């Protein structure tokens, strides 16, 4: 049975991961991917949703109720109180669906078609938490893995023993 790199990547992306409760990311803002990986936010607290017009992320400390307004240019990402992690790229939040050596992101986007609007979920990936975001499409994966993987050796010829 021949397994292609696309099939391996697809199965990797579709596998479900059970995360123990103690491993849930702490809510707050992260200035680097290393802080997210070590579960140590730079500013802990409840994060308000990112506004397109605001140039900052607002974090409210749970114990002191102090409000911290962090410039979006300085924030790598954040985690909500529900445990959902986001990475900010170009002032846009991308939900981190899964992170390991290959990180999968998603974002909701509204598309206007004639008189109706539709909300679609777009998926992206990066190699590592700090890698460039690339669209997660079949064509993109085939091209990416075809460039990185060496050419497989030719199949052995079957000989007829006599």
Protein Blocks (a to p, Z undefined) as FASTA:
>chain_A
ZZdfklmmmmmmmpccdddfklpccedddfbfklmmnopafbgcddddddfkbccdcddd
fklopacdddfklpnbdcdfkopacddeehiacddfbdcfbccddddddddehjbccddd
dddddedjkbccddddfklmmmmmmmmpccddddddddddZZ
